[in-house]
Structure formats: structure tokens, C-alpha cells
Amino acid sequence: MARTRDIRTNQLDVACDICGRTLLRGEHPEHYLAGGERKTVCDLCITRAQHEGWIRESGADDLELRHPRHEGRGFIERFRGRRDRAAARQEVAEESAVVYEAPPEPAPRREREREPAPRPEPVQAPRSASRHIRAVPTNAELKMQRALDVFNASDHTRTVGGVARSLGAPAVCVRPRPDRPAVVSITVMWELSWYRFEVDLSDEAGGVRRDAQGDELSELIPEEQVPNAAADERGALHLQINT
């Protein structure tokens, strides 16, 4: 009967000293020298190692092969060999570093005087300011009418029209808010549901905001339950102020 053998690999887990990632099987790391220590670097971090000024170990070995040690040479030859290796390693670090070019020197004074001074560009007011900001009416009726114009141009008319087809025509209360004169509150009410919308007349580009909704009319304050507008079949709202 044949015996089964366990197949084991002798490959140890190797991690990159920059990103900390464990290298995959078949991935060959590069070895660098930094601060007198041997560092392992994956293929993805080679550029970072060069920017840090680390020296590739293979490059350092090539430098040492150019100046092999001999047992019979004297102290001066060993000193020169160390100095040459240090200089070569410095050159490798300088080549891998980012080179920044110095800014050009200013032109002589006479040449600067000959050149005409650039004309300042005219400052233009932002177009959005003139388009979005409008004067807020001081009359309450004008405020309510403008708020309804903004509401009727929005998609909220679909909501009012859709609910009206199921629950019937709603009662509508339009009133400027006492604490925020530029804001108009629009409350659309049925017996089983109500919606409150707000329109900021100082920023009509912001459109209509749904402020709240509920199921019981008792949740509203008495002032909101006094209707002064109505809705048509499309969900558009119209003032009905008694004169």
C-alpha cells in the first residue's frame, strides 16, 4: 500500500517594511539598505523607498565588487575604499531624490521698466447673486401670492393633486411666519392628513421645502387651521382672501 507524504513548503512569510503587506508566493521583493539596516520592499513600494533615500542592496553589492577587499592592502587603501563606496551610495541617493528647479532670476531693472504693466481685470459681480436674491415684499398679501407662485412651479403640486384625488379637495392656509418675515408657511389639510411647506422669499432659488406632515388636524396650531386658499385639480394653490 502506497504511503502518502505531506507536501510542505519552506517559504516563510515575508512582509514589506513600508506598507506591511505579506508578499504572495512567487513575488520577489527588493532589498534596500537604510540606517545600517536591511529592508524588504515589495514591487509596489519601490518608488517610496527611492524617495526616502534608501539604497538598493544589489546596487551596493555592485559597488563593493568594484573595490574587493584584499587581506594584504594597508590602512590607506581600506580608507579609500570606504570613502569611494560612501560617495557612490550618495550618488545613488541623489539620483533617486526629487529634483527641484530654482525659480528664474528676475529680469534686470531696465528691462522691467520697458515692459508695460499689466492692466487690472475688471471685477464682475457674481451672476448668481443678481439671479437668486430678490427684494422681499413688505405687504403680507404680496408675500403669500409670491410664495404660491413658487409652490405652483414646483413638483409638490403633484403630491397635493394625488392626495386630493383620494381624499377630496383640501383646505389651504397660507401665512407669513411671525418669527421669520421672509418665510411663508403653506399648510394643506384634509381630515386624515396634512402637509406643511415653507418658501423663503429671500432665496427663491432654494425652492419649496416640506417642513412637516401629520395625520391629525389637532397637531396644528389654531392659526394654521383657518383656510385662505384652495387647490385645483392639478394641485396648484390659489389665494381666496375675502375683501
VOTI-373540 format. One record per residue (C-alpha): residue number from 1; x, y, z. Coordinates in nm, 4 decimals. Example, Ala and Ser with C-alpha at 12.3 -4.5 7.8 and 13.67 -1.06 7.14 Angstrom:
REM residues 2
@nr:1 u:1.2300 v:-0.4500 w:0.7800 .
@nr:2 u:1.3670 v:-0.1060 w:0.7140 .
REM end
This chain:
REM residues 243
@nr:1 u:0.0000 v:0.0000 w:0.0000 .
@nr:2 u:0.1448 v:0.3345 w:-0.1034 .
@nr:3 u:0.2226 v:0.5835 w:0.1687 .
@nr:4 u:0.1031 v:0.9407 w:0.1457 .
@nr:5 u:0.3538 v:1.2190 w:0.2034 .
@nr:6 u:0.2800 v:1.5663 w:0.3306 .
@nr:7 u:0.3975 v:1.8327 w:0.0923 .
@nr:8 u:0.5367 v:2.1267 w:0.2826 .
@nr:9 u:0.6920 v:2.4448 w:0.1524 .
@nr:10 u:0.9912 v:2.6067 w:0.3121 .
@nr:11 u:0.8821 v:2.9551 w:0.2090 .
@nr:12 u:0.8476 v:3.1881 w:0.5056 .
@nr:13 u:0.6044 v:3.4774 w:0.5213 .
@nr:14 u:0.7836 v:3.7918 w:0.4100 .
@nr:15 u:0.6323 v:4.1351 w:0.4777 .
@nr:16 u:0.7139 v:4.4691 w:0.3170 .
@nr:17 u:0.8855 v:4.7108 w:0.5588 .
@nr:18 u:0.6968 v:5.0074 w:0.4079 .
@nr:19 u:0.3320 v:4.9018 w:0.3626 .
@nr:20 u:0.3406 v:4.5948 w:0.5915 .
@nr:21 u:0.1786 v:4.3707 w:0.3275 .
@nr:22 u:0.2685 v:3.9999 w:0.3261 .
@nr:23 u:0.4173 v:3.9092 w:-0.0115 .
@nr:24 u:0.2432 v:3.6464 w:-0.2224 .
@nr:25 u:0.4046 v:3.3235 w:-0.3328 .
@nr:26 u:0.6179 v:3.3869 w:-0.6399 .
@nr:27 u:0.6501 v:3.7597 w:-0.5648 .
@nr:28 u:1.0162 v:3.8612 w:-0.5385 .
@nr:29 u:1.0937 v:4.1525 w:-0.3070 .
@nr:30 u:1.3783 v:4.4005 w:-0.3390 .
@nr:31 u:1.6222 v:4.4560 w:-0.0538 .
@nr:32 u:1.7371 v:4.8050 w:0.0419 .
@nr:33 u:1.9787 v:4.9485 w:0.2947 .
@nr:34 u:1.8547 v:5.2262 w:0.5269 .
@nr:35 u:2.0152 v:5.3444 w:0.8503 .
@nr:36 u:2.2505 v:5.0499 w:0.8522 .
@nr:37 u:1.9622 v:4.8008 w:0.8388 .
@nr:38 u:1.8419 v:4.5669 w:0.5647 .
@nr:39 u:1.4874 v:4.6456 w:0.4491 .
@nr:40 u:1.2469 v:4.4327 w:0.2441 .
@nr:41 u:1.0416 v:4.6260 w:-0.0136 .
@nr:42 u:0.7618 v:4.4949 w:-0.2398 .
@nr:43 u:0.7257 v:4.5978 w:-0.6052 .
@nr:44 u:0.4513 v:4.8476 w:-0.5193 .
@nr:45 u:0.6688 v:5.0404 w:-0.2698 .
@nr:46 u:0.9953 v:5.0689 w:-0.4687 .
@nr:47 u:0.9224 v:5.4300 w:-0.5618 .
@nr:48 u:0.8561 v:5.5228 w:-0.1980 .
@nr:49 u:1.1802 v:5.3582 w:-0.0920 .
@nr:50 u:1.3734 v:5.5597 w:-0.3503 .
@nr:51 u:1.2101 v:5.8832 w:-0.2359 .
@nr:52 u:1.3120 v:5.8008 w:0.1218 .
@nr:53 u:1.6727 v:5.7747 w:0.0040 .
@nr:54 u:1.7055 v:5.4003 w:0.0654 .
@nr:55 u:1.9861 v:5.2316 w:-0.1282 .
@nr:56 u:1.9140 v:4.9177 w:-0.3308 .
@nr:57 u:2.1204 v:4.6338 w:-0.1884 .
@nr:58 u:2.2054 v:4.4996 w:-0.5332 .
@nr:59 u:2.3474 v:4.8398 w:-0.6261 .
@nr:60 u:2.5549 v:4.8491 w:-0.3095 .
@nr:61 u:2.6893 v:4.4997 w:-0.3811 .
@nr:62 u:2.7976 v:4.6095 w:-0.7291 .
@nr:63 u:2.9869 v:4.8964 w:-0.5741 .
@nr:64 u:3.1647 v:4.6658 w:-0.3329 .
@nr:65 u:3.2599 v:4.4296 w:-0.6182 .
@nr:66 u:3.4362 v:4.7146 w:-0.7897 .
@nr:67 u:3.6594 v:4.7513 w:-0.4832 .
@nr:68 u:3.7185 v:4.3965 w:-0.3472 .
@nr:69 u:3.8898 v:4.3590 w:-0.0178 .
@nr:70 u:4.2389 v:4.2171 w:-0.0121 .
@nr:71 u:4.3994 v:4.0910 w:0.3003 .
@nr:72 u:4.7354 v:4.2394 w:0.2087 .
@nr:73 u:4.6376 v:4.6024 w:0.1450 .
@nr:74 u:4.7156 v:4.8668 w:0.4009 .
@nr:75 u:4.5147 v:5.1096 w:0.6073 .
@nr:76 u:4.5162 v:5.3839 w:0.3406 .
@nr:77 u:4.3698 v:5.1522 w:0.0756 .
@nr:78 u:4.0910 v:5.0407 w:0.3105 .
@nr:79 u:4.0135 v:5.4036 w:0.3935 .
@nr:80 u:3.9967 v:5.4960 w:0.0256 .
@nr:81 u:3.7688 v:5.2001 w:-0.0465 .
@nr:82 u:3.5235 v:5.3057 w:0.2253 .
@nr:83 u:3.5286 v:5.6648 w:0.1018 .
@nr:84 u:3.4603 v:5.5569 w:-0.2578 .
@nr:85 u:3.1683 v:5.3351 w:-0.1518 .
@nr:86 u:3.0173 v:5.6154 w:0.0572 .
@nr:87 u:3.0466 v:5.8581 w:-0.2337 .
@nr:88 u:2.8846 v:5.6090 w:-0.4733 .
@nr:89 u:2.5966 v:5.5448 w:-0.2344 .
@nr:90 u:2.5462 v:5.9199 w:-0.2017 .
@nr:91 u:2.5228 v:5.9488 w:-0.5803 .
@nr:92 u:2.2567 v:5.6761 w:-0.5933 .
@nr:93 u:2.0533 v:5.8542 w:-0.3237 .
@nr:94 u:2.0795 v:6.1884 w:-0.5049 .
@nr:95 u:1.9644 v:6.0343 w:-0.8352 .
@nr:96 u:1.6528 v:5.8861 w:-0.6714 .
@nr:97 u:1.5618 v:6.2105 w:-0.4912 .
@nr:98 u:1.3182 v:6.4596 w:-0.6430 .
@nr:99 u:1.4970 v:6.7442 w:-0.8186 .
@nr:100 u:1.3502 v:7.0894 w:-0.7767 .
@nr:101 u:1.4440 v:7.3610 w:-1.0228 .
@nr:102 u:1.5240 v:7.7030 w:-0.8860 .
@nr:103 u:1.2891 v:7.9840 w:-0.9956 .
@nr:104 u:1.4220 v:8.2008 w:-1.2785 .
@nr:105 u:1.6090 v:8.5119 w:-1.1771 .
@nr:106 u:1.4193 v:8.8398 w:-1.2182 .
@nr:107 u:1.4933 v:9.0433 w:-1.5274 .
@nr:108 u:1.7236 v:9.3458 w:-1.4959 .
@nr:109 u:1.5644 v:9.6664 w:-1.3798 .
@nr:110 u:1.5890 v:9.8388 w:-1.7179 .
@nr:111 u:1.4101 v:9.5534 w:-1.8957 .
@nr:112 u:1.1344 v:9.5551 w:-1.6341 .
@nr:113 u:1.0822 v:9.9271 w:-1.6839 .
@nr:114 u:1.0410 v:9.8804 w:-2.0586 .
@nr:115 u:0.7689 v:9.6202 w:-2.0235 .
@nr:116 u:0.4183 v:9.7716 w:-1.9863 .
@nr:117 u:0.2425 v:9.6984 w:-1.6604 .
@nr:118 u:-0.0471 v:9.4518 w:-1.6964 .
@nr:119 u:-0.3912 v:9.6064 w:-1.6884 .
@nr:120 u:-0.6075 v:9.5002 w:-1.3959 .
@nr:121 u:-0.9024 v:9.2888 w:-1.4980 .
@nr:122 u:-1.2435 v:9.4412 w:-1.4210 .
@nr:123 u:-1.4180 v:9.2864 w:-1.1244 .
@nr:124 u:-1.7566 v:9.1469 w:-1.2153 .
@nr:125 u:-2.0315 v:9.0814 w:-0.9673 .
@nr:126 u:-2.1364 v:8.7158 w:-0.9489 .
@nr:127 u:-2.4326 v:8.6431 w:-1.1700 .
@nr:128 u:-2.5889 v:8.4114 w:-0.9146 .
@nr:129 u:-2.6331 v:8.6966 w:-0.6660 .
@nr:130 u:-2.8489 v:8.9032 w:-0.9022 .
@nr:131 u:-3.0454 v:8.5939 w:-1.0042 .
@nr:132 u:-3.1157 v:8.4441 w:-0.6605 .
@nr:133 u:-3.1567 v:8.7441 w:-0.4310 .
@nr:134 u:-3.4808 v:8.9394 w:-0.4685 .
@nr:135 u:-3.6445 v:9.2042 w:-0.2588 .
@nr:136 u:-3.8922 v:9.0599 w:-0.0107 .
@nr:137 u:-4.2342 v:9.2292 w:-0.0270 .
@nr:138 u:-4.3445 v:9.4098 w:0.2859 .
@nr:139 u:-4.7151 v:9.3508 w:0.2195 .
@nr:140 u:-4.8477 v:9.0211 w:0.3613 .
@nr:141 u:-5.0759 v:8.9556 w:0.0649 .
@nr:142 u:-4.7908 v:9.0044 w:-0.1827 .
@nr:143 u:-4.5735 v:8.7672 w:0.0221 .
@nr:144 u:-4.8397 v:8.4971 w:0.0146 .
@nr:145 u:-4.9020 v:8.5389 w:-0.3579 .
@nr:146 u:-4.5332 v:8.5157 w:-0.4433 .
@nr:147 u:-4.4958 v:8.2074 w:-0.2201 .
@nr:148 u:-4.7821 v:8.0373 w:-0.4043 .
@nr:149 u:-4.6208 v:8.1215 w:-0.7401 .
@nr:150 u:-4.3040 v:7.9448 w:-0.6251 .
@nr:151 u:-4.5071 v:7.6486 w:-0.4968 .
@nr:152 u:-4.7062 v:7.6127 w:-0.8199 .
@nr:153 u:-4.3797 v:7.5984 w:-1.0179 .
@nr:154 u:-4.2532 v:7.3058 w:-0.8064 .
@nr:155 u:-4.3191 v:6.9302 w:-0.8122 .
@nr:156 u:-4.5120 v:6.9489 w:-0.4826 .
@nr:157 u:-4.8289 v:7.0197 w:-0.6801 .
@nr:158 u:-4.8224 v:6.6519 w:-0.7829 .
@nr:159 u:-4.8346 v:6.5491 w:-0.4181 .
@nr:160 u:-5.1331 v:6.7735 w:-0.3461 .
@nr:161 u:-5.3139 v:6.6657 w:-0.6638 .
@nr:162 u:-5.2528 v:6.2957 w:-0.5976 .
@nr:163 u:-5.3851 v:6.3082 w:-0.2405 .
@nr:164 u:-5.6805 v:6.5226 w:-0.3498 .
@nr:165 u:-5.7906 v:6.2531 w:-0.5946 .
@nr:166 u:-5.8255 v:6.0129 w:-0.2999 .
@nr:167 u:-5.9382 v:6.2388 w:-0.0121 .
@nr:168 u:-6.1060 v:6.5238 w:-0.1955 .
@nr:169 u:-6.0261 v:6.8943 w:-0.2146 .
@nr:170 u:-5.8085 v:7.0173 w:0.0734 .
@nr:171 u:-5.8256 v:7.3317 w:0.2850 .
@nr:172 u:-5.5185 v:7.5524 w:0.2478 .
@nr:173 u:-5.3751 v:7.8089 w:0.4901 .
@nr:174 u:-5.1045 v:8.0489 w:0.3677 .
@nr:175 u:-4.9434 v:8.2766 w:0.6274 .
@nr:176 u:-4.6081 v:8.4547 w:0.6726 .
@nr:177 u:-4.4210 v:8.3278 w:0.9747 .
@nr:178 u:-4.4143 v:8.5869 w:1.2582 .
@nr:179 u:-4.0624 v:8.4893 w:1.3708 .
@nr:180 u:-3.9183 v:8.4878 w:1.0142 .
@nr:181 u:-4.0892 v:8.7544 w:0.7996 .
@nr:182 u:-3.9203 v:8.6377 w:0.4760 .
@nr:183 u:-4.0573 v:8.2821 w:0.5163 .
@nr:184 u:-4.4155 v:8.1935 w:0.4162 .
@nr:185 u:-4.5795 v:7.8791 w:0.5580 .
@nr:186 u:-4.8267 v:7.6836 w:0.3404 .
@nr:187 u:-5.0425 v:7.4222 w:0.5183 .
@nr:188 u:-5.2542 v:7.1836 w:0.3059 .
@nr:189 u:-5.5139 v:6.9987 w:0.5160 .
@nr:190 u:-5.7528 v:6.7028 w:0.4858 .
@nr:191 u:-5.9413 v:6.5335 w:0.7675 .
@nr:192 u:-5.6969 v:6.2418 w:0.7684 .
@nr:193 u:-5.3734 v:6.4086 w:0.6638 .
@nr:194 u:-5.1915 v:6.7419 w:0.6412 .
@nr:195 u:-4.8685 v:6.8799 w:0.4912 .
@nr:196 u:-4.6771 v:7.1961 w:0.5785 .
@nr:197 u:-4.4472 v:7.3600 w:0.3223 .
@nr:198 u:-4.2174 v:7.6620 w:0.3544 .
@nr:199 u:-4.0934 v:7.9150 w:0.0961 .
@nr:200 u:-3.8038 v:8.1521 w:0.1773 .
@nr:201 u:-3.8670 v:8.4633 w:-0.0331 .
@nr:202 u:-3.5129 v:8.5897 w:0.0298 .
@nr:203 u:-3.3808 v:8.2821 w:-0.1540 .
@nr:204 u:-3.6452 v:8.1718 w:-0.4019 .
@nr:205 u:-3.3845 v:7.9648 w:-0.5882 .
@nr:206 u:-3.3915 v:7.7306 w:-0.2875 .
@nr:207 u:-3.7433 v:7.6301 w:-0.3904 .
@nr:208 u:-4.0113 v:7.4820 w:-0.1665 .
@nr:209 u:-3.9194 v:7.2845 w:0.1438 .
@nr:210 u:-4.1523 v:7.0305 w:0.3063 .
@nr:211 u:-4.1401 v:7.1284 w:0.6746 .
@nr:212 u:-4.3676 v:6.8666 w:0.8349 .
@nr:213 u:-4.6668 v:6.6377 w:0.7877 .
@nr:214 u:-4.9140 v:6.4538 w:1.0086 .
@nr:215 u:-5.2442 v:6.2662 w:1.0360 .
@nr:216 u:-5.4411 v:6.4716 w:1.2898 .
@nr:217 u:-5.5510 v:6.8326 w:1.2437 .
@nr:218 u:-5.5245 v:6.8757 w:1.6207 .
@nr:219 u:-5.1468 v:6.8719 w:1.5755 .
@nr:220 u:-5.1704 v:7.2150 w:1.4080 .
@nr:221 u:-5.1975 v:7.5476 w:1.5877 .
@nr:222 u:-5.5333 v:7.7283 w:1.5536 .
@nr:223 u:-5.3918 v:7.9917 w:1.3158 .
@nr:224 u:-5.2933 v:7.7231 w:1.0683 .
@nr:225 u:-5.6434 v:7.5755 w:1.0578 .
@nr:226 u:-5.8002 v:7.8935 w:0.9128 .
@nr:227 u:-5.8122 v:7.8423 w:0.5336 .
@nr:228 u:-5.7486 v:8.1330 w:0.2969 .
@nr:229 u:-5.6589 v:7.9433 w:-0.0240 .
@nr:230 u:-5.7767 v:7.6466 w:-0.2317 .
@nr:231 u:-5.6308 v:7.3846 w:-0.4644 .
@nr:232 u:-5.7419 v:7.2985 w:-0.8166 .
@nr:233 u:-5.7469 v:6.9522 w:-0.9789 .
@nr:234 u:-5.3782 v:6.9797 w:-1.0756 .
@nr:235 u:-5.2702 v:7.0546 w:-0.7189 .
@nr:236 u:-5.1943 v:7.4227 w:-0.7844 .
@nr:237 u:-5.2864 v:7.6618 w:-0.4991 .
@nr:238 u:-5.4735 v:7.9942 w:-0.5263 .
@nr:239 u:-5.5484 v:8.2633 w:-0.2662 .
@nr:240 u:-5.9097 v:8.3240 w:-0.1600 .
@nr:241 u:-5.8922 v:8.6376 w:0.0537 .
@nr:242 u:-6.2243 v:8.7980 w:0.1459 .
@nr:243 u:-6.2292 v:9.1738 w:0.0831 .
REM end
